[in-house]
Amino acid sequence: MGKFKPLNNTTLLLRLFTFAFFTILIGLISLTIGTVEISILETINVLFGNSADEKLNQIIFQIRLPRIVFAIFVGGGLSITGAVFQAILMNPLAEPYILGISSGGTFGAILSILIGSSFLGTQFLAFSGALTVMFLVFFLGKRFGEINGNILLLSGVMIGAFFSAAILLLVILLDDSLRTAVFWMIGSLSFANSENLILVIVIVTIISIYLSINSNKYNILALGDETAKSLGINSDREKTIAYFVSSILIGTVVSV
């Protein structure tokens, strides 16, 4: 295996700039795509307040832009938590779906759709479902007072499978709401709106910054508990905090 070579600051900034540029470019192109086709020039005019067309303003600012921002923060949040899980559990398979947390959130959402709750109620039940699975997996995954990565993963797979079966049962009971439930399960952002945007942005940003600040600790944890302890890191405490903080982020993004 080749020797790992860390990125220098210039290379890192260049890559970040490149990723940011393409994210903005793809977001801009996405604003033009939909039932109503809008040109790039018209989109730019609307974004900078140079368009008097109320219809275009409403389509972009109330429908398309919130969904694009949601997609960026949902995707970014899930990618960060996936990287953290892989580090603290020392397993490249670890991620929100394998650990069953997203299944718990989806179960709560489908249950809410079944009983006819509002979007706010759906968010609450989805978040509650994710937190429920989070605690179940954590307590099942703890062994001899410390987090055992393999047991945590197996517990997540087991609980995730249970909730996936429960989701299918709820889907069978749905009637006219089946289409809504299917959209939710495949990850549709069509129900997202600007009212919930600020909350998601704040939570994802704060938790992402926290996890990024502690990234060096997670890199050390990925080398093993013994190595981490020899370097003065309380591995059990750091793993527990990272697991719960990441799970809260997952519950938040799954709820929308």
ZIVEN-V667630 format. One record per pair of residues at least 6 apart in sequence whose C-alpha atoms are under 8 Angstrom apart, sorted by the first residue. I is the first residue (numbers start at 1). GAP is how many residues later the second one is. If there is no record, write none. Layout:
((I,GAP) (I,GAP))
//
This chain:
((27,41) (28,12) (28,15) (29,11) (30,34) (30,38) (31,7) (31,12) (31,29) (31,33) (31,34) (31,37) (32,6) (32,7) (32,8) (32,11) (42,9) (43,17) (45,6) (46,10) (46,11) (46,14) (51,6) (62,131) (62,132) (63,130) (66,126) (66,127) (66,128) (66,131) (67,122) (67,123) (67,125) (67,126) (69,128) (70,119) (70,122) (70,127) (70,130) (71,118) (73,127) (73,128) (73,131) (74,179) (77,127) (77,131) (77,172) (77,173) (77,176) (78,18) (78,171) (78,172) (78,175) (80,128) (80,131) (81,14) (81,15) (81,165) (81,166) (81,168) (81,169) (82,12) (82,13) (82,14) (83,12) (84,127) (84,134) (84,158) (84,162) (85,6) (85,9) (85,10) (85,158) (86,6) (86,7) (86,8) (86,9) (86,136) (87,131) (87,132) (87,134) (87,135) (88,61) (88,130) (88,133) (88,134) (88,151) (88,154) (89,59) (89,60) (89,61) (89,133) (90,59) (90,131) (90,132) (90,133) (90,134) (91,58) (94,59) (96,6) (96,151) (96,154) (97,6) (97,63) (98,55) (98,58) (98,59) (98,62) (99,38) (99,53) (99,54) (99,56) (99,57) (99,58) (99,61) (100,33) (100,34) (100,56) (100,57) (100,59) (100,60) (100,61) (100,63) (101,28) (101,29) (101,30) (101,32) (101,33) (101,55) (101,59) (101,146) (101,149) (101,150) (102,28) (102,148) (102,149) (102,152) (103,27) (103,57) (103,60) (103,61) (104,22) (104,25) (104,26) (104,27) (104,28) (104,29) (104,56) (104,59) (105,20) (105,21) (105,22) (105,23) (105,24) (105,25) (105,26) (105,146) (105,149) (105,150) (106,20) (106,23) (106,24) (106,61) (106,78) (106,79) (106,148) (106,149) (107,19) (107,22) (107,56) (107,57) (107,59) (107,60) (108,14) (108,17) (108,18) (108,19) (108,20) (108,21) (108,22) (109,13) (109,14) (109,16) (109,17) (109,75) (109,146) (110,12) (110,57) (110,60) (110,61) (110,71) (110,74) (111,14) (111,59) (112,6) (112,9) (112,10) (112,13) (112,14) (113,9) (113,64) (113,67) (113,68) (114,56) (114,59) (114,60) (114,63) (122,133) (123,132) (123,133) (124,131) (125,130) (126,125) (126,128) (126,129) (127,124) (127,125) (127,127) (127,128) (128,123) (130,117) (130,120) (130,121) (130,124) (131,116) (131,117) (131,120) (133,26) (134,110) (134,113) (137,15) (137,18) (137,19) (137,22) (138,9) (138,14) (140,11) (140,12) (140,15) (141,6) (141,7) (141,8) (141,9) (141,10) (141,11) (141,12) (141,14) (142,6) (142,9) (142,10) (143,8) (146,90) (147,89) (147,92) (147,93) (171,7) (171,10) (189,67) (191,65) (192,64) (200,52) (200,53) (203,46) (203,49) (204,45) (207,38) (207,39) (207,42) (211,31) (217,16) (220,7) (220,8) (221,6) (221,7) (221,14) (225,10) (228,6) (228,7) (229,6))
//
